[in-house]
Amino acid sequence: MKKIFILTVMAGLALVLANCSGARKLAGVPKLNYTGNLQSVISENCSPCHIPARGGNKKPYDNYANVKTDIDEIIRRIELNPGEKGFMPFRKTTKLSDSTIAIFRQWRTDGALE
């Protein structure tokens, strides 16, 4: 009787743990990509300086390759506070919103997909 009880408890515990897997929950969350998620954020927040077609004179971030290469530096600079050397977006008095900065971070975490 005791063995049956222990086996039942262990089977129930295994069933609960199998359904609580974080991997299963994350599998349904699509990863961010440059074209679908980041390109519009950059266009909206980094122009005209980093969007050459709009008269920019800095390194262009209107393409995947440049953004992927510089993502760590981009994140470092947008996380700075206004007034700190290197703060971006340049000449703005407020930081980008936390949710906007999170898009850059998540894109990097997701593998910087095109």
WOBEL-V683702 format. One record per run of one state. SS is the DSSP state (a for helix, b for strand, c for the rest). FROM is the first residue (numbers start at 1). TO is the last residue. If there is no record, write none. Layout:
ss=SS from=FROM to=TO
ss=SS from=FROM to=TO
This chain:
ss=c from=1 to=1
ss=a from=2 to=19
ss=c from=20 to=21
ss=a from=22 to=27
ss=c from=28 to=32
ss=b from=33 to=33
ss=a from=34 to=45
ss=c from=46 to=51
ss=a from=52 to=54
ss=c from=55 to=63
ss=a from=64 to=78
ss=c from=79 to=97
ss=a from=98 to=109
ss=c from=110 to=112
ss=b from=113 to=113
ss=c from=114 to=114
